[in-house]
Amino acid sequence: MEIDLDPASCTSKSITNKIKDMYADKDAESECKCKGGSKREIRALTGNDDYDAALQTIRDMCADALTKAANEADSGSSWGLDFDLNDYFRGKGFLNSETGNFQQTADKFKGGHDSYITISDDPRNNDHYKTTEQSYAAGEAVNEFYTNMTKVYLDVPTTDLGSCESTTVMCCWGRDRQYFDGNGGCKAKDCANENPGDNTDLCWTEDGGELYPYPGDGVEKDLHCHGISWGSDDDINTKGKWNSLFYVSLYDHMYERGYVEAITNDAKIAGAHPMCGCIEDMAPVARADCQEAVGKSEYKITAVDNLLHVDHVSETFYLEFESCQGYEYQANVGPDDYETELNLGELKATSNDLAGFVYKQYLEGKITDYEVGFVNATLIGYSRSDLDLQNNDKQREEACEDAFRAKYSGDYVVRELPEFDTDAINV
């Protein structure tokens, strides 16, 4: 028996279905009918007396094969980009300061030549907000690198990011520089100081010992935060964490959506936080989206001495980047409950939520209270399962106000930026 499987098909359901089909074909060809049917054959092939145990054995074999494939991938690869990554992650440099598309297609020019002089796939030729040669070249390099970096593990891009005690990195953007991509506020003839898609709220900033609490939508407009997190286990998500950061920061949000600049680049918002940094170095926000790295490989199924074997196909491993799957925080469920499978029925699944993914890693024992403390201090919605922070802007504002009042309940002075009314509260 020999079965080739694509990356999506190493599952107990897929494999047993293929074995059942092969069994049915052999059974139809034979004059003798085997007793016990295909399930008996599957139990025998996996060395189990119980069918459910056989299914679990197949799942374990697929997981082991993927781990072996992941361990073969090269590590320590350079990002290989010809611009200053330190500047970029701090929200500085030409990629953050310029306006214009990294990529586009001619069919996006609605209205044709009645509305535009130049219609082109090349953003350097646009009537409005022409892309500079420098930005265009950088965008092309990012796109090309994305196609090559999924089969190797990237090294840490800057020394700043290599020292994250939280094992969590977050990017927060305050501006959209690219139109035609269906994301953010930029339009072909109106892309000056436009905002990214809104998914969070800024809670407060500190600058020179002064506090600037939740500025509100009138000041911050729309903001967007997205992060990655990893644990102590040497799993695929941990191995591929810097690949995930490349995907989140440079490919998916900059190249694809045009999101750039740190929140505090805005003159109306105090402080000096990076655009992408260790979460302990970022300003407190209500929440953030999340990406995790998952591994894919092709497989070959064989039977040797009447026992099933699942092997990965050499040099077919690659990474994909998916929305994080986590759990909604529950104060009464911790790692001990998770290990003993107690109270897990109380856990509600989350998707694309950084706090929920960090909580899941905590339950799985991949991170400790120490790392969670940094995340909880910055993602102030970490423990607010009573609020819909993912979809409700007003509840994000409420969470920020509650967190600010809880943290600064003593005497303090609220400052407003000169010549600008932040609508800050005074307590």
N, C-alpha and C positions, 0 to 999 in steps of 0.2 A: 504494500500500500504506500502510495506517495501522493500527497496533496499539497499544492502551492496555495498560499494564502496572501491576500493583499493586506496592507496595514490595518484595515478596519475589521478584518475577519478572524482574528485570533481570539475567539470567544467560545465559551462552552456551547452556546446555541448553534453557532455557525459550524463548528467542527462536528458536533454530534449529528447535525442535519446531513453533512456530507457523508459521514460514516453510515447513516441510515440509508441514504440513497445508494451507496455502494453495496450495502447489505441486501437491499431490495433487488438490485440488478443481479447479484450473485444468486440470490434465492430463486429468482425467476428462471435463471439458466440451469439450475440444478434440479435433478429429479428427486433428490432428498431434501426434506424440509428440516432446517435446524431448529431445535427446541429453544425456547426462551426469547426468541426474537432479537432485534437489534440492541435492545437495552442490555441483554445478557452479554452481547459482544462488546459493548462499550465498557461494561463493568470488568470484563476479562482483560481488555486492552489497557485499562488503567490500574489493574491490580486491586480492585475494590469489590466487596460483596454488596455494597449499598450504592444505588444509582445516584443519589444526591452527593455522596462522597466522590463518586466518579466525576461528576460535574465540577466539584471543587478542585479535584486533582488537575483537570484540564485547565481551569483558571489559573492555578498555581504554576503550571508548566508554561503557560503563555506569559505570565508575569516574570518568571525566571528567564525566559528567552529574551524578553524585552530588556531586562536588566543587563544581560550579557551583551546585547547589541549596544546599549548605552555606554557600557564600560569600554567598548572598542573605539569610541569617537575620540578624536584628538582634542586636547585641552590646551589652554594658555594661548589661544590665538589672539593676535592684535586686531583692533578695530579697523586699522588701515585706512583712516580717513584724513584727508589733507586740509583739516581746519582745526582750530583750537577747541578741544572738547571741554577744557576747563571753562573757557569763556561761554561756550554754548550752554553748559549745565547751569551756569550762574545767571543765565538770561541775558548775556551780553553778546557782542559780536554781530557781524552782518546778517547772519541767519535770523537773529531775533529783531534787529532794528529795521530791516527792509520790509517792504510790502510788495507782493507779487506772487504769482503762481510758481510752483515747482513742476507741475504737470497739468495738462488739459487736453481735451479733444475738440475738434472743430464743431462737432454737433452741439456743443454747449452754448454756442453763440445764438441765442434766441433772437429772432428778428432779422437775421441775416445782414446783408450789406445796407439795409435801411437803417440799421442801428450801429453797425461797426464798419470802420474802414478796412481793418485787417481781420481776417478770420483764419486761424492757423492752429496747428497742434503745438506750435512753438511759443511758449509764454514770453520769450524775449521780443516778440513782434507785436504785442498787444497795444491797442490804442491807449488804454488806461493801465497804470501800474505795471509798466514793463519790467520784467524780471531781469536783474543784472546778470552778466556772464558769470560772476562769482557765485551767486545763489543758484543759478541754473546748473552749473558744474557740480556744486555740492549736492544738489538734489539728485542729479543723475548718479553720482557716486553712492549716495545712500540707497537708491533703488537697486543698483547693481550689487552692492554689498549684501543687501537683504537676500538676494537669490543664492548667495554663496555661504552665508553664515549659519545656515540651519543644520549643517552636518558637522560642525565643530563647536566646541565650547569656548566662548569668548572670555578673555581675561578682563579684570576690573579696568575700566577706562581711565579713572583718575584716582589719585591717592585719597582725595576727600571721601569718595564713595567706598573705598576699601576699609574704612574705619567705622562702619556703621555698627554700633553696639546693639541697635534695635533689630538687626537683620531685616530691615524694611527700608525701601527707598520709595519716595513719592515725588511726582512731578505735579506742579500746579501752574496753569497757564492763565494769562490775563488778556491775551490779544489773538485775533485771527488775522493772518496775513494773506490768505489764499481764497479766492472765489471759484465758483464752478464745481466745488467738491461736495456740495450738499450739507456741509457742516459749518456751524458758526454763523456769524452775522455778516461776513463779507459778501458784497455784490460786485458785479463787474464794473459798475460806475460809482460805487460807494464802498470803499474798503479802507477808509482812513479811520484808525482808532476803533475798529470793530471788535466785538467780543467772541470768544469761543462758545460752544454749547454749554449751557449751565447744568452742573451736576453737584454743586456744593455751595457752601457759604463760608466766608472768612469770619472767624470768631473774634480774634483780636490780634494786635501786634504790639511789640514792645520795642522802644527805640530810645537809647540813652537814658534808660531808667524810667521813661514815661510810658503810660498805658494808653492804647488807642483801641477801645472795644468795638465789637461788631459794627462796622460802618454802615451796613444796610445796603439794599439793592440800589438805592439812589447814587451811592458812591462806587461800590464795587462792580455794579452791573452784573454781567454773567461771568462766572469763573468755572474752570474745569480742572479737576484733580484725578490722577490715575497712578496707581502704585504697583509694586511687586514686593513679595516677602518670601523668605526661605527659612528653613530650619537647620538643625544640627545634623540631621541625617543626610548622607551623601546620595540623595535621591535625584531623579532627573530634573525636577524643578530647581533644586539647589545647584546642581551642575550647570544648568542653563540659565541661571539668574541674570547674568549680564547680557545674554542673548535676549532675554525678556525685556531688559531695560532698553536695549537698542531698538527692539520692535516698538515698545511703548513710546519712547522719547523721540527718536529720529524718524522712524518709518511711519507708524500708524498715526501719530499725532502731528508731527511736523510735515513730512512729505505728503501724506494722504489728506490731512485735514487743514494744515497750515497753522496749527496752534503754536504760539511762541510767547516769549517774554515771561519773566517772573511776575507774580501778583504785585510785588512791591516795586516793580519798575514804574508803576502808575504813580505820578506825582501826588495824587490825592490820597494815597495809602502809605502810611508811615512804615518804617523798618527797612531791613535789607536782607531778605531771605532769598536763597537760590531758586531757580526754576525747577531743578531736580536735585534732590539731596537726601541724605539720611533723614528719616522722618523726625528724628530728634532735633534736626536743624531747621525744620520747616515751621511756618506759622500754624497755629491751631485752626483746623477747619472742621466742618460738620461731618464730612465723609469723603470717600474717594472710590472710584472704580478700581478694578484689579485685574491683572493678567498673570497667568501661570504657564510655565513651560511643560509640555507633555511630549513624550517620545513616541515615534512611529517607526515601524520596521516591516519588512516582508518576512514571511515565515514558510517553513517547509515541515509538513507532518509526515512522519514515517512510522512503520511498525518494525521493531527489531526484536527477535525472539518473542513474538506475539505480545509485545508491550509497546504502547504508544510513545512516541518521542516528538517533542516540539522544539525546533531549532530556528534561530533567526537566520536570515540570508545575509551573509557578510556584505558590508559596505552599502546596505540599504537603509541604515538608520538615519533619521532626521528629526528635527524639533518642529513642533507646531505651538502656537500661542493661543490659549483659550481663556475665556472669561473664568475667573476663579470661582470654584465651588466651595462654599463654606457653610457655617451654621450661624443662626441668629443667637446672640448672647443670652444665656440663662444663668443667673447668679448661683443657682443650686446645682449646676452640673459642671464638674471639673474633670481633670485627667483620670482620677481614680474611678469616677463613674463611667467614663468612656472605656477604660480598660476592662471593666467588669460588665459592660453593656447595661448599666443601670440608668434609668431615667432618659435613655436616648430617644424614647418616643416623644419626649417633650421638645426635642430639638427641631426647629424649622429650618429647612435648607435656604441658603442664600446664593445668589449668583451675581458675579461682577461687583462684589463689595469687598473692599480691602479689609475692613474690620472683621467681617464674617470669616474670611480666609485665615486671618491671624488667629482668631478664636479656634478655628478648626485645628490649626497647627499646634496650638496650646493643648487642646484636648488630646491630640495624638502624641503628645510628649516631644514634639520636635522643637519647641521653644519653651521657655520658662516664664515665671512671673516677672523676671528681670526685663526680658525683651518686651513682654506685653505692657509693662509700665510705660515705656517710651511711646508705644503706639497709642495707648489709652490717653496719654497726655496731649497728643496732637490730633488724633481722630476722636473728637470729643463725643461722637455718637457711638463709640465702641460698645458701651453698655446700655444704650438707649433703645432697647427693643420695643419700648412702648410707642415709639414714633416711627413714621414712615419717612426716613431721611432720604431714601433713594428717589422718591417721586414727589415729595411735598416740600416746596420751598419755604412755606410759612413754618412748618415744623422744624426745618433746618435752622431757621432764625431763632425759634424758641429754644432749641437745643444749645445754640451758641450763647444765648442770653443766660440760660440756666447755668451753663458751665462757667461763664465769666463770673457770675455772682457767687457761685460756690468757691471758686478759686480766690477771688479778691473780696472777701466779705469784710475785711478790716478797713482801716483808713487808707485812702489813696486819692490821688488827684487824676481825674480824667482830662486828657489834653485833646484839643482839636488842632488840626493842621492850620497854619496861618492862611487866612484869606479863603478858607473853605469850610463850610458847615458840614461836619460829618454826621450830624444828627446823633452824636454819641450820648449815651445816658449819663447822668450824674447821680452818683449814689452817695 
